[in-house]
Amino acid sequence: MASRIAHKTRLFLRSPRILGISQWVPVRYKSSSSSKRWTAAQASDPFVKAAKADSYRARSSYKLIELDKKYDLIRPKDEGVIVDCGSAPGGWCQVLARLAQVKRGNDSSKGLAVAVDLLPMLPIAGVQFIQGDFTDASIKRRLSEAIGDRRVKLVLSDMAPAFSGHHTTDHARSMNLCENVMAFADEFLSSGGSLVCKYFMGGDENELRAELRKRFARVLSEKPDSSRKRSSERYFVCIDKKPDIG
């Protein structure tokens, strides 16, 4: 319900994700020329239109589709667990469910997606959702129970910080968020697994890249075609986690 209201009226913004999880706080806007331009841009955005036609909850679904097509992140014979951090409203989880069915078939023993977010998320077949902060010890215990004795072969994060409008502050929040996801991958991701993490450019991403290269055999930076051109967002795609990390 909240996501529908936010989509129609833009009364919600993401709050600062100091702990690496999104939450929504009410913010009232006055009508402005910028909001009108945003509405017009949304109406003409081909990925917004495609998301509606394909019944995806967010245009961001196509970013994961592009990344999977290039890097084969979800593999047919891979029975590992996929964890989506900051999953609401569920656009990436929808992609996971559909690709897993196509690549792995209907046998549930061949894979499991676990999603976590502070926000509630409507159910998606094949995805187990846990509401809470993925950095919290109690939520980690619930994640461990959901994963069981399976190996985590892919960790995803499409999270973004709240934007203050101050570039240095926003970039620092983005890096803090990425560091939380990296620490999560240190703990949960199995050797040989992959990590996809969104970040926003600003300078310090080079230090983060260096830390990721200590952990993975390959670290690449991608900006999918479905990412808005004016956005500074990019994705670190980290392949083949090295052993003895975490």
Residue pairs with C-beta under 8 A, 6 or more apart in sequence:
2 12
2 24
2 119
3 57
3 88
3 89
5 11
5 12
6 12
6 24
10 29
10 35
10 38
11 26
11 27
11 28
11 29
12 24
12 25
12 26
12 27
13 24
13 25
13 27
13 162
14 22
14 23
14 24
14 160
14 161
14 162
15 22
15 23
15 24
15 25
15 162
16 161
16 162
16 173
17 23
17 86
17 159
17 160
17 161
17 162
17 173
17 177
18 173
18 176
19 133
19 135
19 136
19 180
20 85
20 86
20 133
20 134
20 135
20 159
20 176
20 177
20 180
20 181
20 184
21 85
21 86
21 116
21 117
21 118
21 132
21 133
21 134
21 135
21 159
22 86
22 88
22 117
22 118
22 119
22 159
22 160
23 118
23 119
24 119
29 35
42 48
45 59
47 59
47 62
47 226
48 59
50 56
50 59
50 62
51 57
51 58
51 59
51 61
51 62
51 91
54 61
55 94
56 62
56 91
56 94
56 95
57 89
57 90
57 91
57 94
57 122
58 89
58 90
58 91
59 91
59 226
60 91
60 92
60 158
60 226
61 91
61 92
61 94
61 95
62 224
62 226
63 158
63 224
63 226
63 227
63 235
64 91
64 92
64 95
64 96
64 156
64 158
64 196
65 95
65 99
65 226
66 224
66 225
66 226
67 73
67 196
67 222
67 224
67 235
67 237
68 74
68 95
68 99
70 222
71 194
71 237
71 239
73 154
73 194
73 196
74 82
74 96
74 99
74 100
74 103
74 104
74 154
75 103
76 103
76 104
78 104
78 111
78 153
79 104
79 109
79 110
79 111
79 150
80 111
80 150
80 151
80 152
80 153
80 154
80 190
80 193
81 111
81 112
81 113
81 114
81 147
81 150
81 151
81 152
81 153
81 154
82 96
82 100
82 111
82 112
82 113
82 114
82 152
82 153
82 154
82 155
82 156
83 113
83 114
83 115
83 116
83 143
83 147
83 152
83 154
83 155
83 156
83 184
83 188
84 92
84 93
84 96
84 113
84 114
84 115
84 116
84 127
84 156
84 157
84 158
85 116
85 117
85 134
85 155
85 156
85 157
85 159
85 181
85 184
86 116
86 117
86 134
86 157
86 158
86 159
87 93
87 115
87 116
87 117
87 121
87 129
88 117
88 118
88 119
88 120
88 121
89 119
89 121
89 122
90 115
90 121
90 122
90 124
90 127
91 158
92 156
92 158
93 113
93 115
93 121
93 124
93 127
93 129
94 124
96 113
96 126
96 127
96 156
97 113
97 124
97 125
97 126
97 127
100 110
100 111
100 113
100 126
101 126
104 110
104 111
108 126
112 126
112 128
112 146
112 147
112 150
113 126
113 127
113 128
114 127
114 128
114 129
114 130
114 143
114 146
114 147
115 121
115 124
115 127
115 128
115 129
115 130
116 129
116 130
116 131
116 132
116 134
116 139
116 143
117 129
117 131
118 131
118 132
118 133
119 131
120 131
121 129
121 131
123 129
128 146
130 139
130 142
130 143
130 146
132 138
132 139
132 142
133 139
134 140
134 143
134 180
134 184
135 180
135 183
135 184
140 187
143 188
147 188
151 190
151 193
152 188
152 189
152 190
152 193
153 189
153 190
153 192
153 193
153 194
154 189
154 193
154 194
154 195
154 196
155 181
155 184
155 185
155 188
155 189
155 193
155 194
155 195
155 196
155 197
156 195
156 196
156 197
157 177
157 178
157 181
157 195
157 196
157 197
157 198
158 198
159 177
159 181
159 198
160 174
160 177
160 198
160 200
160 233
161 170
161 173
161 174
161 176
161 177
161 200
162 173
163 170
164 170
164 173
167 202
168 202
170 200
170 202
171 200
171 201
171 202
171 203
171 204
172 204
174 199
174 200
174 202
175 199
175 202
175 204
175 205
175 207
175 208
177 199
178 197
178 198
178 199
178 208
178 236
179 208
181 195
181 197
182 195
182 197
182 208
182 211
182 212
182 215
185 193
185 195
185 215
185 238
185 241
185 246
186 215
186 245
186 246
187 246
188 246
189 195
189 241
189 246
190 241
191 241
191 242
191 243
191 244
191 245
192 240
192 241
193 240
193 241
194 216
194 237
194 238
194 239
194 240
194 241
195 212
195 216
195 236
195 237
195 238
195 241
196 235
196 236
196 237
196 238
197 235
197 236
197 238
198 233
198 234
198 235
199 205
199 208
199 233
199 234
199 235
199 236
200 232
200 233
200 234
201 232
201 233
201 234
202 232
205 221
205 234
208 236
209 219
209 221
209 236
212 219
212 236
212 238
213 219
214 242
214 245
215 238
215 241
215 242
215 245
216 238
216 239
216 240
216 241
216 242
217 239
217 240
217 241
217 242
218 238
218 239
218 240
219 236
219 237
219 238
219 239
220 236
220 237
220 238
220 239
221 234
221 235
221 236
221 237
222 234
222 235
222 237
223 233
223 234
223 235
224 235
227 233
227 234
